[in-house]
Amino acid sequence: MANQQWRFAGVMWRWLGLVVVLGIGAQARAEDDAGRLVITAAQAGTELRQNRQDALHLDTHIELDVQGLQARVLVTQSFKNQTEQWVNGTYTYPLAEDSAVSQLTMLVGERVIKGEIQEKAQAQKTFAAAKAAGQKATLVEQQRPNLFRQQIANIAPGETIRIKLGYSQQVLYESGEFRLRLPLTLTPRYIPGSAIPGVVAGDLNTEQALTTGAGGWALATDQVPDAALITPVQQHVAAGETLNPVTLSLKLNAGVPLAQVHSATHKLDIAQPAGADQGQRQIQFARGKVSMDRDFEITWQPQPQAAPVAAQFVHQWQGDRYVQLMLMPPREVSDAQKMPRELILVVDTSGSMAGDSIKQARAGALLALDTLTSQDRFNVILFASDTRPLFDRAVVANDANVQRARRALERMRADGGTEMMSALTRAFAHPASDEYLQQIVFVTDGSVGNEAALLQHIHRHLGDARLFTVAIGSAPNRFFMRRAADFGRGSFTEIATAAQIEQRMTGLLTKLKSPLVRNITIDWPQPVQMFPRRIPDLYWGEPLLVTAKLAPWPSRSQPLITVRGTSAGKPWQRELSLREANNAEVTDTQTPPLLAQRFGREKITFLENEFYVNGRDTNDAAREQILPVALNYQLMSRYTSLVAVDKTPGRPKEATAHERALSNAMPAGATMQAVGYPQTALGVAWRWLLGALALLGLMAVASWEVRNVRAA
């Protein structure tokens, strides 16, 4: 009887232990999937990986036409179905964060199908109906201002479909240099929060996402509900391999004689066309085709005597004038403006920074320490899954403290998640002082999925500090980094390669000395809509850049605008005469000209920022304001999409189209494989530990039972 009781107890303990181990492991696995950056879909098997990477082949050609401060971009993507089955394709890819996306064309053989802007829900219905009917169709949706998701329906076996996407973006001018950057891949975003069971995104459940490859690698969480739509599968580019090949044709018309044209990211063939002026160049990649594994950046410098001091561009559309002004401020800085600084260095050491990015971050942060004087104060905050301030508060920048900070930066390694919220909170907790100019320098790749919550946090908790962002790596999240700097009343710097560290960080550190022009206002001769609404302080090398919409002014008149501010402690003023629109720039067609769409894009950005400030509860109000702007200027937005449908029947009714997704390349220089856990999932490691302890307990009970049985 006693032996039977012992055996019964042993069985019960074994079942209890098994339940505990499986339960803990399953919960840990679910939270693991919610927060970890899973680069390959190993959990779904080799078949899924091949489905995602091999079924569709992608070639991309980029045509760039740069005129002054605007760039027109036409991206042609060729999708070839390399299987013997009908295929529906999904491709998630980045564009510039200020892209004014307005054109979509689908080419099927000799047929050309023009896309149209529709309200997002309607575009989804249009695409779904065509997909179900076997028609070829494509749908392009904005997931973030710099991240887009494209679906293509009913690609026949062996067939190639070409998709042309047209947009414009702003050329940047700073410190005597023009700059243009085109994103070609992305750094995997860290997804904080707790997984929402059974939900991936929209109408996709977990099983559908894993079996079709259409849902990305991350599950929806309470902080990032659309996680599956912003996390495409990515793979490293093997040596000698060209993944997602891209070619380039760039026509540069700078409008001024050029001293130099250069790219720190790609080797280029640069030629001056025969008979062209000194400001024109024809440019392509030196290798012809290259992998889409890093952003493409190109810079050009005007000859010293040709450096612009002011520029204006005017277009007319449907009775209104659209104006863009660029004005360089004075460069005088008074000694009275040079206050002692309190520099708070916040450095990302998460897993996505592994490789070249952490080296660049270290070098940049060390340069920042070198600029401190004994009159300054500072602190260093390192963060990944947790936040690690070097000092409890800002300390005097004496030799001992600076050397301690240097040692901490030299020892830092990249590992863990990207919990930015706690790092920003700790940085903002440094009390402001009237005796110090408080500046927070935020060094990161910006690769997170909860951008809206972070921007809201910056707006609400920054106080009197200034936030300067430094985007690190070959494919950072420039949307978040630029918006964070805007919200933080600072400026944005980007470092793509090690060769840029000294130049770009020196430029930033020069800015940190003090703003050059404060309290800027513009007096217009008539009512105007202008963006940005509130002009930020200008730092060294930064131009004043505004885009505005005005009613037409009388012919042959030259209305004046007056720009006022404070520079070097003195009033500063500049007057400009608005010119007429050139005949070539005047249009009354239904298609908005470039400057009108730029104005529309800037207005949408302003309205989006209001949404970020006020939170998700204002989503309906944001939609009511953004939707009519996007439709009027024919732009993609969070509430509008581009859709194109070929009316010609395609897939036979008896054939089934299989879902496939294309992989993106991992950023060049990145060594990450899987990264971190969300803050709400910090219990994952503990649950695995508890599971292991439970298993050991189970083994001990079994051993005890065996001994008792033998003794009996």
C-alpha positions as CSV (number, residue, x, y, z in Angstrom):
1,M,0.0,0.0,0.0
2,A,2.8,2.4,0.9
3,N,4.6,1.6,-2.4
4,Q,1.5,2.3,-4.3
5,Q,1.1,5.7,-2.5
6,W,4.7,6.6,-3.3
7,R,4.2,5.6,-7.0
8,F,1.0,7.7,-7.2
9,A,2.7,10.7,-5.6
10,G,5.6,10.3,-8.0
11,V,3.3,10.2,-11.0
12,M,1.5,13.3,-9.8
13,W,4.8,15.2,-9.2
14,R,5.9,14.3,-12.7
15,W,2.7,15.6,-14.3
16,L,2.8,18.7,-12.2
17,G,6.4,19.3,-13.1
18,L,5.7,18.8,-16.8
19,V,2.8,21.3,-16.7
20,V,5.0,23.9,-15.0
21,V,7.9,23.5,-17.4
22,L,5.7,23.6,-20.5
23,G,3.6,26.5,-19.2
24,I,6.6,28.6,-18.2
25,G,8.4,27.8,-21.4
26,A,5.4,28.6,-23.5
27,Q,4.9,31.9,-21.8
28,A,8.6,32.7,-22.2
29,R,8.4,31.8,-25.8
30,A,5.4,34.0,-26.4
31,E,7.1,36.9,-24.7
32,D,10.3,36.1,-26.6
33,D,8.4,36.4,-29.9
34,A,6.9,39.7,-28.8
35,G,10.1,41.5,-28.1
36,R,13.1,39.8,-29.7
37,L,14.4,40.8,-33.2
38,V,14.1,37.4,-34.9
39,I,16.0,38.0,-38.2
40,T,15.2,34.6,-39.8
41,A,12.0,32.7,-39.6
42,A,13.6,29.6,-38.2
43,Q,10.6,28.8,-36.1
44,A,8.5,28.3,-39.2
45,G,11.0,26.0,-41.0
46,T,13.2,26.0,-44.1
47,E,10.2,26.1,-46.4
48,L,9.0,29.5,-45.1
49,R,12.5,30.9,-45.4
50,Q,12.7,29.8,-49.0
51,N,9.2,31.1,-49.6
52,R,10.2,34.5,-48.4
53,Q,13.5,34.7,-50.1
54,D,13.4,32.7,-53.3
55,A,9.9,32.8,-54.7
56,L,10.1,36.4,-55.8
57,H,13.2,38.1,-57.2
58,L,13.6,41.8,-56.9
59,D,15.5,44.3,-59.1
60,T,15.3,48.0,-58.5
61,H,16.3,51.0,-60.6
62,I,16.3,54.5,-59.1
63,E,16.1,57.7,-61.3
64,L,17.0,60.9,-59.5
65,D,16.5,64.3,-60.9
66,V,17.9,67.0,-58.5
67,Q,17.0,70.6,-59.2
68,G,18.3,73.0,-56.6
69,L,16.7,72.1,-53.2
70,Q,14.2,69.5,-54.6
71,A,14.8,65.9,-55.8
72,R,12.3,64.0,-57.9
73,V,12.7,60.3,-57.5
74,L,11.3,57.5,-59.6
75,V,11.8,54.0,-58.2
76,T,11.1,51.0,-60.6
77,Q,10.8,47.7,-58.8
78,S,10.7,44.5,-60.9
79,F,9.2,41.5,-59.3
80,K,9.8,38.1,-61.0
81,N,7.9,35.0,-60.0
82,Q,10.5,32.2,-60.0
83,T,8.0,29.4,-59.1
84,E,5.5,27.3,-61.1
85,Q,2.7,28.7,-58.9
86,W,0.7,31.9,-58.9
87,V,2.0,34.2,-56.3
88,N,0.9,37.2,-54.2
89,G,3.9,39.3,-53.1
90,T,4.6,41.5,-50.1
91,Y,7.5,43.9,-49.8
92,T,8.1,46.3,-47.0
93,Y,10.7,49.0,-47.7
94,P,12.0,52.4,-46.5
95,L,11.8,55.8,-48.2
96,A,13.0,59.2,-47.1
97,E,11.1,60.4,-44.0
98,D,10.0,63.6,-45.9
99,S,8.9,61.8,-49.0
100,A,5.9,63.3,-50.9
101,V,4.7,60.1,-52.5
102,S,2.2,60.7,-55.2
103,Q,2.6,58.4,-58.3
104,L,2.1,54.7,-58.8
105,T,2.3,52.8,-62.1
106,M,2.0,49.1,-62.7
107,L,3.4,47.6,-65.9
108,V,2.2,44.2,-67.0
109,G,3.8,43.3,-70.3
110,E,2.8,46.1,-72.6
111,R,-0.1,47.3,-70.4
112,V,0.4,50.4,-68.3
113,I,-1.9,50.8,-65.3
114,K,-2.0,54.1,-63.5
115,G,-2.6,54.1,-59.8
116,E,-4.7,56.5,-57.8
117,I,-4.8,57.9,-54.3
118,Q,-7.7,56.6,-52.3
119,E,-8.7,56.7,-48.7
120,K,-6.9,53.9,-47.0
121,A,-9.9,51.7,-46.2
122,Q,-11.3,52.2,-49.7
123,A,-7.9,51.3,-51.3
124,Q,-7.8,48.1,-49.2
125,K,-11.3,47.2,-50.5
126,T,-10.3,47.9,-54.1
127,F,-7.2,45.8,-53.8
128,A,-9.0,42.9,-52.0
129,A,-11.7,42.7,-54.6
130,A,-9.2,42.6,-57.5
131,K,-7.1,40.0,-55.7
132,A,-10.1,37.8,-55.1
133,A,-11.2,38.2,-58.8
134,G,-7.8,37.0,-60.0
135,Q,-6.8,40.5,-61.4
136,K,-3.3,41.8,-61.1
137,A,-3.2,44.7,-58.6
138,T,-0.9,46.5,-56.3
139,L,-1.4,48.4,-53.1
140,V,1.1,50.7,-51.4
141,E,0.5,51.7,-47.8
142,Q,2.4,54.0,-45.4
143,Q,3.2,52.3,-42.1
144,R,5.5,55.1,-40.9
145,P,6.5,58.3,-42.7
146,N,9.7,56.5,-43.8
147,L,8.3,52.9,-44.1
148,F,6.0,51.5,-46.8
149,R,4.3,48.2,-47.4
150,Q,3.5,47.0,-50.9
151,Q,1.3,44.1,-51.9
152,I,1.1,42.7,-55.4
153,A,-1.6,40.3,-56.3
154,N,-1.7,37.4,-58.9
155,I,1.7,37.2,-60.4
156,A,1.7,34.3,-62.9
157,P,4.4,31.6,-62.9
158,G,7.6,33.0,-64.6
159,E,6.0,36.5,-64.9
160,T,7.7,39.8,-64.2
161,I,5.6,42.8,-63.0
162,R,7.2,46.2,-62.8
163,I,6.0,48.8,-60.2
164,K,7.0,52.5,-60.6
165,L,6.7,54.7,-57.5
166,G,7.2,58.5,-57.9
167,Y,7.9,60.9,-55.1
168,S,9.9,64.0,-54.2
169,Q,12.1,64.8,-51.2
170,Q,14.0,67.8,-49.8
171,V,17.7,68.4,-50.4
172,L,19.4,69.5,-47.2
173,Y,21.9,72.4,-47.1
174,E,24.0,72.9,-44.0
175,S,27.5,74.2,-43.3
176,G,28.2,74.9,-46.9
177,E,27.3,71.4,-48.1
178,F,24.2,70.0,-49.9
179,R,23.2,66.6,-48.9
180,L,20.7,63.9,-50.1
181,R,20.1,60.5,-48.6
182,L,18.0,57.7,-50.0
183,P,17.2,54.8,-47.6
184,L,17.7,51.4,-49.3
185,T,17.2,49.1,-46.3
186,L,16.3,49.3,-42.6
187,T,17.7,48.3,-39.2
188,P,15.2,45.9,-37.6
189,R,13.0,47.8,-35.1
190,Y,12.8,46.8,-31.5
191,I,9.2,46.1,-30.4
192,P,8.5,46.9,-26.8
193,G,5.4,45.7,-24.9
194,S,3.5,42.5,-24.2
195,A,2.2,40.4,-27.0
196,I,-1.5,40.5,-27.8
197,P,-2.4,36.7,-28.0
198,G,-3.6,35.5,-31.4
199,V,-3.2,38.9,-33.1
200,V,-0.5,39.9,-35.6
201,A,-1.9,42.9,-37.4
202,G,-5.1,43.8,-39.0
203,D,-6.9,40.6,-40.2
204,L,-3.8,38.4,-39.9
205,N,-3.6,35.9,-37.0
206,T,-0.4,34.3,-35.8
207,E,-0.9,31.1,-37.9
208,Q,-1.5,33.0,-41.1
209,A,1.6,35.2,-40.5
210,L,3.9,32.3,-39.9
211,T,2.6,30.1,-42.8
212,T,2.4,32.8,-45.4
213,G,5.4,35.0,-44.5
214,A,3.2,38.1,-45.0
215,G,3.1,39.3,-41.4
216,G,6.7,40.1,-40.5
217,W,8.7,38.6,-37.7
218,A,7.1,40.4,-34.7
219,L,3.7,39.9,-33.0
220,A,1.4,42.8,-32.2
221,T,2.0,44.2,-28.7
222,D,0.1,46.6,-26.5
223,Q,2.7,49.3,-27.3
224,V,3.1,48.5,-31.0
225,P,-0.2,47.1,-32.4
226,D,1.2,47.1,-36.0
227,A,4.5,45.4,-35.2
228,A,4.0,42.7,-37.8
229,L,3.7,45.4,-40.6
230,I,7.0,47.1,-39.8
231,T,9.2,44.1,-39.2
232,P,10.1,42.4,-42.6
233,V,12.4,39.4,-42.5
234,Q,16.0,40.4,-43.2
235,Q,19.1,38.5,-44.0
236,H,22.8,39.3,-44.1
237,V,24.5,39.8,-47.5
238,A,27.2,37.1,-48.0
239,A,30.6,38.1,-49.3
240,G,30.5,38.5,-53.1
241,E,26.7,38.3,-53.2
242,T,24.4,41.0,-54.5
243,L,21.1,40.9,-52.6
244,N,18.1,42.9,-53.9
245,P,20.3,44.6,-56.6
246,V,19.8,48.3,-57.3
247,T,21.0,50.6,-60.1
248,L,21.1,54.4,-60.1
249,S,20.8,57.2,-62.7
250,L,21.2,60.6,-61.1
251,K,20.9,63.9,-62.9
252,L,22.3,66.7,-60.7
253,N,21.6,70.3,-61.5
254,A,22.8,72.2,-58.4
255,G,22.1,75.7,-59.8
256,V,25.6,76.8,-58.7
257,P,29.1,76.0,-59.8
258,L,30.4,72.9,-58.0
259,A,33.7,72.3,-56.2
260,Q,33.1,68.7,-55.3
261,V,30.6,65.8,-55.5
262,H,31.2,62.9,-53.1
263,S,29.5,59.8,-51.6
264,A,30.8,58.3,-48.3
265,T,28.5,55.3,-48.8
266,H,29.1,54.2,-52.4
267,K,31.7,54.4,-55.1
268,L,30.3,56.5,-58.0
269,D,31.0,57.3,-61.6
270,I,30.6,61.1,-62.0
271,A,30.6,62.9,-65.3
272,Q,29.9,66.5,-66.4
273,P,27.7,66.3,-69.5
274,A,29.2,67.8,-72.7
275,G,28.2,71.4,-73.0
276,A,26.6,71.5,-69.5
277,D,27.3,74.2,-67.0
278,Q,29.5,73.7,-63.9
279,G,26.6,72.8,-61.7
280,Q,25.5,69.8,-63.6
281,R,26.6,66.1,-63.2
282,Q,25.5,62.7,-64.4
283,I,26.1,60.0,-61.7
284,Q,25.7,56.3,-61.4
285,F,27.1,53.5,-59.2
286,A,30.7,52.6,-60.2
287,R,29.8,48.9,-59.9
288,G,26.6,49.2,-61.9
289,K,24.5,47.0,-59.6
290,V,24.9,47.1,-55.8
291,S,23.1,45.4,-52.9
292,M,20.4,47.3,-51.1
293,D,22.2,46.9,-47.8
294,R,22.9,50.5,-46.8
295,D,21.5,54.0,-47.4
296,F,22.8,56.0,-50.3
297,E,24.1,59.4,-49.4
298,I,25.6,62.0,-51.8
299,T,26.9,65.4,-51.0
300,W,28.0,68.3,-53.1
301,Q,29.8,71.6,-52.2
302,P,29.5,74.8,-54.3
303,Q,32.6,76.8,-55.1
304,P,33.3,79.2,-52.2
305,Q,32.2,82.3,-54.1
306,A,29.0,80.6,-55.2
307,A,27.8,79.5,-51.7
308,P,24.1,80.5,-51.4
309,V,23.1,83.2,-49.0
310,A,19.4,83.2,-49.9
311,A,17.2,81.3,-52.4
312,Q,13.6,81.3,-53.2
313,F,11.3,79.1,-55.4
314,V,7.8,80.0,-56.5
315,H,5.1,77.8,-58.1
316,Q,1.5,78.6,-58.9
317,W,-1.3,76.1,-58.8
318,Q,-5.1,76.6,-58.8
319,G,-4.9,80.3,-58.0
320,D,-2.4,80.1,-55.1
321,R,1.3,80.7,-54.9
322,Y,3.6,78.2,-53.2
323,V,6.9,79.6,-52.0
324,Q,10.0,78.0,-50.5
325,L,12.6,80.3,-48.9
326,M,16.1,79.5,-47.8
327,L,18.1,82.1,-45.9
328,M,21.5,81.8,-44.3
329,P,21.7,83.6,-40.9
330,P,24.7,85.7,-39.7
331,R,27.6,83.8,-38.3
332,E,28.6,86.1,-35.5
333,V,28.5,84.7,-32.0
334,S,29.1,87.0,-29.0
335,D,31.0,85.9,-25.9
336,A,28.0,86.7,-23.8
337,Q,26.1,83.9,-25.6
338,K,28.7,81.3,-24.6
339,M,27.3,79.9,-21.4
340,P,28.9,77.0,-19.5
341,R,27.2,73.8,-20.7
342,E,25.6,70.8,-19.0
343,L,26.1,68.0,-21.5
344,I,24.1,64.8,-21.0
345,L,25.4,62.1,-23.4
346,V,22.8,59.3,-23.9
347,V,24.3,56.4,-25.9
348,D,22.5,53.3,-27.3
349,T,24.2,50.0,-26.5
350,S,21.4,47.7,-27.7
351,G,21.9,44.7,-29.9
352,S,20.9,46.5,-33.1
353,M,24.0,48.7,-32.6
354,A,26.4,45.7,-32.8
355,G,29.1,46.0,-35.4
356,D,30.1,49.3,-37.0
357,S,27.4,51.3,-35.3
358,I,28.7,50.8,-31.7
359,K,32.2,51.8,-32.9
360,Q,30.9,54.9,-34.5
361,A,28.8,55.8,-31.4
362,R,31.9,55.3,-29.2
363,A,34.1,57.5,-31.3
364,G,31.4,60.2,-31.5
365,A,30.8,60.2,-27.8
366,L,34.6,60.4,-27.0
367,L,34.8,63.4,-29.3
368,A,32.0,65.1,-27.4
369,L,33.9,64.6,-24.1
370,D,37.0,66.3,-25.7
371,T,35.0,69.5,-26.1
372,L,34.2,69.9,-22.4
373,T,36.0,72.5,-20.3
374,S,36.4,72.8,-16.6
375,Q,33.5,75.2,-16.5
376,D,31.1,72.6,-17.9
377,R,29.2,69.8,-16.3
378,F,28.3,66.4,-17.8
379,N,26.9,62.9,-17.4
380,V,26.9,59.8,-19.5
381,I,23.9,57.5,-19.8
382,L,24.2,54.1,-21.5
383,F,21.1,52.1,-22.3
384,A,19.8,48.9,-23.8
385,S,17.3,46.7,-21.9
386,D,18.1,48.8,-18.9
387,T,19.4,52.3,-18.2
388,R,22.9,52.9,-16.7
389,P,23.9,56.4,-15.8
390,L,27.6,56.8,-15.0
391,F,26.9,59.4,-12.3
392,D,23.9,60.1,-10.1
393,R,23.8,63.7,-11.3
394,A,25.7,65.9,-13.7
395,V,29.3,66.4,-12.4
396,V,32.1,68.9,-13.1
397,A,34.1,68.1,-16.2
398,N,37.4,67.7,-14.4
399,D,40.1,65.3,-15.5
400,A,39.1,62.5,-13.1
401,N,35.5,62.5,-14.1
402,V,36.2,62.8,-17.8
403,Q,38.7,59.9,-17.7
404,R,36.1,57.7,-15.8
405,A,33.6,58.5,-18.6
406,R,36.1,57.6,-21.3
407,R,36.8,54.3,-19.7
408,A,33.1,53.5,-19.6
409,L,32.6,54.4,-23.3
410,E,35.6,52.3,-24.3
411,R,34.2,49.2,-22.4
412,M,30.7,49.4,-23.7
413,R,29.4,46.6,-25.8
414,A,26.2,46.2,-27.9
415,D,23.6,43.8,-26.5
416,G,20.0,43.7,-25.3
417,G,16.8,45.5,-26.2
418,T,16.3,49.2,-27.0
419,E,14.3,50.6,-24.1
420,M,14.5,54.3,-25.0
421,M,11.7,55.5,-22.7
422,S,13.6,54.9,-19.5
423,A,16.8,56.4,-20.9
424,L,15.0,59.6,-22.0
425,T,13.2,59.8,-18.7
426,R,16.6,59.5,-16.8
427,A,18.1,62.2,-19.1
428,F,15.2,64.6,-18.6
429,A,15.5,64.1,-14.8
430,H,18.6,66.3,-14.6
431,P,17.4,69.5,-13.0
432,A,17.8,72.7,-15.2
433,S,20.0,75.5,-14.0
434,D,20.1,79.2,-15.0
435,E,23.9,79.0,-14.9
436,Y,24.2,76.2,-17.5
437,L,22.9,75.6,-21.0
438,Q,21.5,72.1,-20.7
439,Q,22.0,69.9,-23.8
440,I,21.1,66.3,-24.3
441,V,23.0,64.5,-27.1
442,F,21.1,61.2,-28.0
443,V,23.3,58.8,-30.0
444,T,21.4,55.8,-31.4
445,D,20.2,54.1,-34.6
446,G,16.6,55.0,-33.6
447,S,15.3,51.5,-34.5
448,V,12.2,51.2,-32.4
449,G,8.6,50.6,-33.2
450,N,7.0,52.9,-30.6
451,E,8.0,56.2,-32.1
452,A,4.7,58.0,-31.3
453,A,4.9,57.3,-27.6
454,L,8.5,58.4,-27.5
455,L,7.8,61.7,-29.3
456,Q,4.9,62.4,-26.9
457,H,7.2,61.7,-24.0
458,I,9.8,64.1,-25.3
459,H,7.2,66.9,-25.8
460,R,5.8,66.4,-22.3
461,H,9.0,66.0,-20.3
462,L,11.9,67.8,-22.0
463,G,11.5,70.9,-20.0
464,D,14.0,73.7,-20.8
465,A,16.6,71.3,-22.1
466,R,17.6,70.9,-25.8
467,L,17.7,67.5,-27.5
468,F,20.3,66.9,-30.2
469,T,20.0,63.5,-32.0
470,V,22.8,61.7,-33.7
471,A,21.7,58.9,-36.1
472,I,24.3,56.2,-36.3
473,G,24.8,53.4,-38.8
474,S,24.2,52.5,-42.4
475,A,20.4,52.4,-42.2
476,P,19.0,54.3,-39.1
477,N,15.4,55.3,-38.4
478,R,15.7,58.9,-39.7
479,F,12.0,59.6,-39.2
480,F,12.2,59.2,-35.5
481,M,15.6,60.8,-35.2
482,R,14.6,64.0,-37.1
483,R,11.2,64.3,-35.4
484,A,12.9,63.8,-32.0
485,A,15.3,66.7,-32.7
486,D,12.4,68.9,-33.8
487,F,10.4,68.1,-30.7
488,G,13.5,68.6,-28.6
489,R,14.3,72.1,-30.0
490,G,17.7,70.9,-31.1
491,S,19.2,69.6,-34.3
492,F,19.7,66.3,-36.2
493,T,23.1,64.9,-37.2
494,E,23.7,61.6,-39.1
495,I,26.8,59.5,-39.4
496,A,26.7,56.7,-42.0
497,T,30.4,55.7,-42.0
498,A,33.5,56.0,-39.8
499,A,35.0,58.5,-42.2
500,Q,32.2,61.0,-41.3
501,I,32.6,60.9,-37.6
502,E,35.0,63.7,-37.1
503,Q,33.4,66.1,-39.6
504,R,29.8,65.5,-38.5
505,M,30.5,65.5,-34.8
506,T,32.7,68.6,-35.0
507,G,29.8,70.3,-36.8
508,L,27.4,69.2,-34.0
509,L,29.7,70.3,-31.2
510,T,30.1,73.7,-32.9
511,K,26.4,74.1,-32.8
512,L,26.3,73.1,-29.1
513,K,28.2,76.3,-28.2
514,S,25.0,78.3,-28.6
515,P,22.2,79.2,-31.1
516,L,23.2,81.8,-33.6
517,V,19.7,83.3,-34.1
518,R,16.8,83.2,-31.7
519,N,13.2,84.4,-31.7
520,I,12.8,84.3,-35.4
521,T,9.6,85.7,-37.0
522,I,8.6,86.4,-40.6
523,D,6.4,89.3,-41.6
524,W,4.5,88.4,-44.8
525,P,2.7,91.1,-47.0
526,Q,-0.6,89.2,-46.8
527,P,-2.3,86.2,-45.0
528,V,-0.2,83.1,-45.3
529,Q,-0.1,79.4,-44.3
530,M,3.6,78.7,-43.4
531,F,5.4,75.6,-42.2
532,P,7.0,75.2,-39.8
533,R,4.5,77.2,-37.9
534,R,7.0,78.1,-35.2
535,I,10.5,78.7,-36.5
536,P,13.1,77.0,-34.3
537,D,16.3,78.6,-33.2
538,L,19.1,78.3,-35.8
539,Y,22.5,76.9,-35.0
540,W,25.8,77.2,-36.7
541,G,25.6,76.3,-40.4
542,E,21.8,75.8,-40.4
543,P,19.7,77.8,-42.9
544,L,16.2,79.2,-42.3
545,L,13.9,77.0,-44.5
546,V,10.2,77.6,-44.8
547,T,7.4,76.5,-47.2
548,A,4.3,78.7,-47.5
549,K,1.1,79.1,-49.4
550,L,-0.2,82.6,-50.4
551,A,-2.8,84.2,-52.5
552,P,-1.5,85.7,-55.8
553,W,0.0,89.1,-55.6
554,P,-0.5,91.8,-58.3
555,S,1.4,91.3,-61.5
556,R,4.8,93.1,-61.7
557,S,4.7,93.9,-58.0
558,Q,7.5,92.7,-55.7
559,P,6.0,92.2,-52.2
560,L,8.5,92.2,-49.4
561,I,8.9,89.8,-46.6
562,T,10.9,90.7,-43.5
563,V,12.7,88.1,-41.4
564,R,13.6,89.2,-37.8
565,G,15.5,87.6,-35.0
566,T,18.1,88.1,-32.3
567,S,21.8,87.3,-33.2
568,A,24.8,87.9,-31.0
569,G,22.6,89.7,-28.5
570,K,21.5,92.2,-31.1
571,P,18.4,92.6,-33.3
572,W,18.8,91.0,-36.8
573,Q,16.7,91.7,-39.8
574,R,16.7,90.7,-43.5
575,E,14.3,91.7,-46.3
576,L,13.5,89.7,-49.4
577,S,11.4,90.5,-52.5
578,L,9.1,87.7,-53.6
579,R,9.5,87.0,-57.3
580,E,6.9,85.9,-59.8
581,A,6.5,82.2,-60.7
582,N,8.3,81.4,-64.0
583,N,6.0,80.4,-66.9
584,A,7.4,76.9,-66.8
585,E,6.4,76.7,-63.2
586,V,2.8,77.9,-63.6
587,T,0.2,75.2,-64.0
588,D,-3.5,74.9,-63.4
589,T,-3.8,71.1,-64.1
590,Q,-5.2,68.7,-61.7
591,T,-1.7,67.4,-60.8
592,P,-0.1,69.5,-58.1
593,P,3.4,70.9,-58.9
594,L,6.4,69.9,-56.8
595,L,6.2,72.9,-54.4
596,A,2.5,72.5,-53.8
597,Q,3.1,68.8,-52.9
598,R,6.0,69.9,-50.7
599,F,3.7,72.3,-48.9
600,G,1.1,69.5,-48.5
601,R,3.8,67.2,-47.1
602,E,4.9,69.8,-44.6
603,K,1.3,70.5,-43.5
604,I,0.7,66.7,-43.0
605,T,3.9,66.6,-40.9
606,F,2.6,69.4,-38.8
607,L,-0.7,67.7,-38.2
608,E,1.1,64.4,-37.5
609,N,3.1,66.1,-34.8
610,E,-0.1,67.3,-33.2
611,F,-1.3,63.7,-33.2
612,Y,2.0,62.6,-31.6
613,V,1.7,65.3,-28.9
614,N,-1.9,64.4,-28.0
615,G,-1.7,60.6,-28.2
616,R,-3.8,57.8,-29.8
617,D,-7.1,59.2,-28.4
618,T,-7.0,61.9,-31.0
619,N,-6.8,59.5,-34.0
620,D,-10.2,60.4,-35.3
621,A,-9.5,64.1,-35.1
622,A,-6.1,63.6,-36.9
623,R,-7.8,61.7,-39.6
624,E,-10.4,64.4,-40.2
625,Q,-7.6,67.0,-40.7
626,I,-5.0,65.0,-42.6
627,L,-7.3,63.1,-45.0
628,P,-8.5,66.2,-47.0
629,V,-4.9,67.6,-47.2
630,A,-3.6,64.3,-48.5
631,L,-6.4,63.9,-51.1
632,N,-6.1,67.5,-52.3
633,Y,-2.4,67.3,-52.9
634,Q,-2.6,63.7,-54.0
635,L,-0.2,62.4,-51.4
636,M,0.2,59.1,-49.5
637,S,-0.3,59.4,-45.7
638,R,-1.4,57.3,-42.8
639,Y,-4.9,57.7,-44.1
640,T,-4.4,57.5,-47.8
641,S,-2.9,54.8,-50.1
642,L,-2.0,54.2,-53.7
643,V,-3.8,51.4,-55.6
644,A,-3.6,50.2,-59.2
645,V,-5.8,47.4,-60.7
646,D,-5.4,45.7,-64.1
647,K,-9.0,45.2,-65.3
648,T,-7.8,42.3,-67.5
649,P,-8.6,38.9,-66.0
650,G,-5.5,37.1,-64.9
651,R,-5.5,34.1,-62.6
652,P,-7.8,31.2,-63.5
653,K,-10.5,30.5,-60.9
654,E,-9.2,27.0,-60.3
655,A,-5.7,28.3,-59.5
656,T,-4.6,29.3,-56.0
657,A,-2.2,32.2,-55.4
658,H,0.3,31.6,-52.7
659,E,1.4,34.4,-50.3
660,R,5.1,35.3,-50.4
661,A,7.2,38.1,-48.9
662,L,10.6,39.5,-50.0
663,S,13.5,39.8,-47.5
664,N,15.4,43.0,-47.0
665,A,19.1,43.1,-46.6
666,M,20.5,43.5,-43.1
667,P,22.4,46.9,-42.9
668,A,26.0,46.8,-43.9
669,G,28.3,46.6,-40.9
670,A,25.6,45.1,-38.6
671,T,26.4,41.9,-36.8
672,M,23.2,41.5,-34.8
673,Q,21.3,38.2,-35.0
674,A,18.7,38.5,-32.3
675,V,18.2,41.3,-29.9
676,G,16.8,41.9,-26.4
677,Y,13.4,41.7,-24.8
678,P,10.8,44.3,-24.1
679,Q,10.7,45.8,-20.6
680,T,7.3,44.2,-20.0
681,A,8.9,40.9,-20.8
682,L,11.9,41.1,-18.5
683,G,10.4,38.1,-16.7
684,V,11.2,35.9,-19.7
685,A,14.7,35.0,-18.4
686,W,13.3,34.3,-15.0
687,R,10.5,32.1,-16.3
688,W,13.1,30.0,-18.2
689,L,15.1,29.8,-15.0
690,L,12.0,28.8,-13.0
691,G,11.2,26.2,-15.7
692,A,14.7,24.8,-15.3
693,L,14.4,24.7,-11.6
694,A,11.0,23.0,-11.9
695,L,12.7,20.4,-14.2
696,L,15.5,19.8,-11.7
697,G,12.8,19.4,-9.0
698,L,11.0,16.9,-11.2
699,M,14.2,14.9,-11.7
700,A,14.9,15.0,-8.0
701,V,11.4,13.6,-7.3
702,A,11.9,10.9,-9.8
703,S,15.2,9.9,-8.3
704,W,13.6,9.9,-4.8
705,E,10.8,7.7,-6.0
706,V,13.3,5.2,-7.5
707,R,15.2,5.0,-4.3
708,N,12.1,4.4,-2.3
709,V,10.9,1.8,-4.7
710,R,14.2,-0.1,-4.4
711,A,14.2,0.2,-0.7
712,A,10.7,-1.3,-0.6
